[in-house]
Amino acid sequence: DLSDAAIINLNDMERVGSTEKVNIIAETGRRYINLDGKWEQGVRRFYIQKDSDTTQLHSKIVFKSNSYDMGDYKRAIEFVKWTKKKFPAKRYILILWDHGTGWLDPKKQNNKNTNKGISFDDETGNYINTEEIGKIVKEVGGVDILAFDACLMQMAEVLREVKDYTKVVIGSEEVVPGYGYPYALFLNAIVKNPAMSNEDIAKVIVTAF
């Protein structure tokens, strides 16, 4: 149900686009409209390319699948490993995007061992819980910055799961607007100065937000 926001975010990324020193790769699952006007479900991975059209996506599709569960943490692992192989870099920022439920696991409300959730797939009803977030960053060999473009995810319980596999965590203890991060604002700063430290990049993202 954040499908429209996803397109706005991707178009915002296209205002900056990838460069020789910074690759921007985005994966989104939603219901797509083909050129013939027919609906098609599935996932697309985009190599974000710069353009000035804020109403249509023009970035190159580098992967597509019509059968995909965005709430399966193993799929997120596959995406990050694929990205690292196809677009190797000295440092990596991973941003997990969607609704976030903080401490509340909507499927285990009566279970004392509650987990948090993110990346809800409205087709399958599946989502990624806190323990699985930790598995993602562990299995991919770690990332330099882990950010949550989602509500309520900056919690001690989340940090406990990821602390050994990332150097910086960015998130909000409170709610995040449906349209999410101002991607063009902070990506522009990163593209202009990709040698910034992890801490300085994090400051730029937080300040832009």
N, C-alpha and C positions, 0 to 999 in steps of 0.2 A: 504493500500500500504506500510505499515511498518511491514508487516507480518514476513518477514525474520529477521528484527531487533528484533522482539519480541522473536523469538526462540533463538537468540544470547543472549539477556538479560536473559532469563530463564536459559540457560546453564551457564551463568556467575553466577547467583544466586546459581546454583547447585555446583559450586566450593566451596562454603561455607556450604550451607545447614542449616536446622533447628537444634536446640539443645534443651536440657531440659529447657533452660531458654529463648530461643528466637525462636518463630515460624515465619516462612516466608511463607505467603500464597499469591499466585498470580493468577489473573484471566485474561485470554486473549481470545479474539474473533478473529477467523481467519478461513481459509479453511484448514481442516486437511486431511491428507492422512491415510486411515486405513491400517491395516496390509495386506489386500488383494489388496491394490493399488488403491482403489476407493476414490474419493474425498468426503469429508463430511464437511458441514458447521456447525458452532456453536461456543459454548463457553466451555472452560474447566477451572476448578479451580484446582490448583496444591498445594499440601503440599510439599514444596521444600525440597528435600533430597540430601545430599552430594554425589557426584560421580565425577569421573575424566574424563568422556567422554564428550567432548565439542561439539560433533556433533549430539548427540541424547539426548532427554529428558528421564529421568528415574524416575522422581519424581512421587509420587502417585497422581492419579486423584481422587479428593474428591467430585467433582460435574461436571456434564456435561449436556448441553442442546443444541439441534439442532435448536431451535428457540429462538433467543435472540437479543436484540437491545442494543449494547454497547454505543449508543448515548442517551439512556434514563436514565436520572439521577435517576429515581426511581429504576432502576436495580442496580445502584451503591450503593444506600442506602441499598437495599436488601443484596448485597454482604457484605458490612461492618457489618451489623447487624448479618448476618449469621456467619461471621468470629468471631465476638465478642462472640457469643454464643458457637461456636464449639471450639474456641481456646482463652479462656479468658486470659487476661494479665493485668498487672499493668499499662502499658502504650502502646499506639498505634501510629504507623507511617502509614499514608496513602499517597501513591504515585499515582498520576493520570498521566497516560502516553499516549502519542500519539502526533499528531500534535497540536500545539497551535497557535491561531491567534491573540493573544494580544487584542488590542482594536477593531479589526475588526470582526464584525459578518457577515459572507458571505451571509446570507439570508436577512439581513436588511441594506444593504449598503446605501439605500436612506432614512432610518429612523433615525431621530436625536437621538432616544433612543437606541443607538447601544449597544450590549452586546458582550462580548468576547466568544470564543469557545474553547473546548477541547474534546477529545474522539470522533472523527468522525467515524461513522459507514458507511463504503463504500457500504454496502448492502442496508441499509434503507435510507441513506442520512441524518440521524439524528445526533445530537451532543449535548453536554452539554454546556449551556451558563453560563455566570458569575453568574447570580442570582441563577441558579440551583446548582452551586458549593456550594454556601452558604447554600442552602437547604440540600445538602448532609451532610455536617458536622454538621448542626443543628439537623437533624432528627436522626442521628446515636448517638447523645449524646456527640458529640465532639471527637476530637483526639488530641494527644499531639503535634504531628508534622504533618503538611500538606506540601507535596512537589509536585512540578510539573516537571515531566520529559517531558517537552514540550517547544516549543519556546514561548517567548514573554508574559509569564504569570505573571511575577513579576510586577504587576501594582497596583497603589493605589486603583483603582476601584475593583480589585479582593480582596484586603485586607479588604476593607470596608465590603464586604459580609461575610467574614469568621472570622473576628477579635474576635468575641465573642465565638467562638467554637473551637479554636486551640491556642496553646501557641507560636508556631514557624511556620513560613512559609518560604519555600525554593523554589526559582525559579530563572529564568533568565529574565532580561529585553531584552536580545538579543536572537539570535537563539541558538538552542541546536543541536548538531550533531544527525543525524538520528539514530545512534546506542545508543544514550542516555547515561544514567548514568553508571559509572564503578561499577556495583553492588557488585562484589566480593571484591573490594578494601575496600569499606566502611562497607559492611556487616561483613567482617572478623574482623574489628575493634570493631564493636558493639557486635559480638559474644564473643570476647575476654574480653570485659569489658561492660557487659549489664547494669551496675549500673551508667554509665555516665549520666550526666545531659542532659536535652533536648538541651540546648545550645551547649554543647560539642559534642553531636551527630550531630547536625546541622553543626558545624564547620568541623567535620570529613567528612561529605558528600560533603560540598562545597570544601574543600581542595582536596579530592579525584577527584572531577570533574575537 
